[in-house]
Amino acid sequence: MSTSPPPAAILDAGLRALDLDAAVPAVTRARLLAYLDFLAEWNRHTNLTAVREPAAMVTRHLLDSLVLLPHLAGTRLADLGSGAGLPGIPLALARPDLEVTLVDSNGKKARFLRAAVAELGLRAAVAQTRVEALAGNFDTLTARAFTSLANMLRWGGHLLRPDSVWLAQKGRYPADELAALPAGYAARTLPLAVPGLDAQRHLVIIRKRGTGNRSAA
């Protein structure tokens, strides 16, 4: 009977495939896996993620977050609808220079985020608030499986500056959502190849650029 490789081996192979081998040293990889252990411990009594198998957690939580590393702008990041800390916590671990704000209005998720920040010694803050009420000056906004692009921009568009970027992770190519993108924003979409994940992933990169071209594949 075949067995899955250990999580550390899956992480190592995935980082090589993403050309992030040099960017994520061994000490950081250990901390990433420690985060998964901490998440799994909390998940036994607090439903934070439906993904519970260790190998799948590496693929769907770590690699699916770290794939954003080449697209980050600046050093101030807000992860909107952070939930279990995705993608914000893996990014904070991989980029210790980042000032990360993990945003979630749900009380149990915010409690987990605060505990994870303390456990991992992260340079991160937790904002238990709705996105509409969030204030701050951010270089990058991230959102994974949060809501439609139109809703994201209606609730959080005030956080996007002309020189900042919003990285929205989607599954299939979001043609309908791109067609409904509000005026005043420009978006381009890139396919993402997440090692070990047999599912479509796309990254929508949104900027505040007036009322020009709304979307580009």
N, C-alpha and C positions, 0 to 999 in steps of 0.2 A: 504494500500500500504506500503510495507516494505521500509525502508530507511537504508542507510549505517551508521554504527557507526561513531561518530566524529573522525577526524584524530588522536587526542590524544589517544583515546581508541584503535585504530588500531595499533598505534605505541607501546603502552604499551603491548598489547597482543602479538605483533610480537617479542618484545624484550624478553618477558617471554619464548616464544617458541624457541628462539635462545639461551636461557640460558645467556642472556646479561643483565638481569634485574638489577643486582647489578653494572654492569660495566658502565651503562649509567644512571646517576642520573637525578632527576626531572629538575634541572636547565639546563642540557644538552638537555633534551627532548624538553624543551621550545625553546631553540636555534635552534634545528633541525627543528621544525615546523615554526619558524620565517624565516629560510632559504627557506622553501617551499613557504611561503607567498611572500618573496622577489622575488623568481624565478617566481611565478605566475604573479606578478605585471609586471616584465620585459617581460614575455612571451606574454603579451597583445600587445606589439608593436615590439618585437624582437623574431623571431621564434627560441626558444632555445630547446624546447621539444614538442613532439606530445602528451605527457601525460598531461592532463589538469584537470582531475577530482581529487579533493583533496584526496579521499581515495586511488585512484590508485597511486597518487604521493607518498604517504607514503610507499606503497608496492614496487613500481617499482624504486623509487629513494632513499628512506631512508633505508628500510630493505634490498634491493638488494645491497646496498653499505656496510651497517654495518655487513653483513654476512662475510665480509673479516677480521673483527677485530682480530679473533684468529690466523690469518695467517700472520700478519704483522711482519716484522723483523726490529729491530733497531728503530731509531727515525727520519731518513731522508727519506722522501718519495717523489717520483715524479709521478704525475698522468698524463699520456701521452694521448693526445687527449681528454682533460678534458671536453670540450664542456660546458655543464651547471654546471660543477663542480662535476661530478660524476665519480668515487666514492670519489674523493679527499676531497670535502668540508664536507660531512657527517663524514668521517674519521677524518678530522682535528677537527671537533667539538667534536667528541667522545673521541679523544686522544689529549688533548691540549699540551701534551709534544712533539708531532710530529712537525718537521720542514717540511712543505709541499710546494712543487713547483707544481703549476697548469700549465700545458703546452698545449697551443693551438695556431696554426698559424692563425686562423680565427679572423679577427679584431673585429667583433661584439661580438663574444664569449669571447675574451680576455677583452673587455670593461666590459662585464657583470661580469666576474671573478674578475676584479679589484674592481668593485663596491660592489660585495658581500663580498670580503675580508674586505673592509673598513666598510661596514654596520655591519658585524658580529664581527669585531675586531679579525680576525683570525691571527694566527701565520703562515702566508702563503705568498708566493711570486707568481707572475704570470709571466710566460715566454711566450711571444708572438713570437714563433719561431717554425720552423719545428723540428721534433724529431731528425733528422740527425744532426742538428746544435747545439743541446743541449749539454752542458758540465756540469759536476757536479759529486759529490760523494754521491751516494744514497744507502740506505740499502734495500729499497723496491721500485719496480716499479709497477704501476697499470695501467691497460688498460681495458676498458669496451666497447665492440662492436666497436673496433678500426679498425682492419684490420686482415688479416690472420696472423697466428703465424710466417710464413716465412717472411712476410713483416715486422712485428714488429721487428723481430730480425735483419733483414737486415738494418732497419732504426735506431734501438735503441740498438742493441746488444753491442755497445761500452760502454753503461752505466751500463751493468751488470758485476759485479765483482764475483770472485769465492765465496765470502762470502755473496753475496746479493741474492735477490730473485725477480722474476718477477711474479706477480699475474695477469693472463689474464682471464677475465670472458667471458664465452661463453654460448650459448644456448644449443643446442643438443651436444652430445658427438662428438668432432671434429676429427673423425678418420682420414680423409684425410689430415687434417692439421698436425696432429701428425706424420703421415707417411712421410710428407714432411719437418719435422723439420730439420734445417740445422745441419751438424756435429758440434760438439763442445758444444752441449747443451743437458741437460737431463731434462725430463719433467715427472711429474706424474699428474694424473687427478682425481679430487674428485667431486662427485655429490654434489650440493648445494640445500638445501631445504629452499626456501624463503617463510615464512609464508604468506598465502593469494595469492600466485602467482601460477596459474595453468599452468605452463610451465616449460620445462626442463631448468636447469641451471647447468653449470659445471665450475669448477675452474681448470685452468691449471697452475701448479706451475713449473716455469722454473728456472733452475740454470745453471751456467757455470761450467760444470764438465767434460771437455774433450770429448772424442768421445765414451763414454760408452753407456749404454742402453739408447735409445732415448725416450722411452715413457713407462709409466706404468699406467694401469687403477687403 
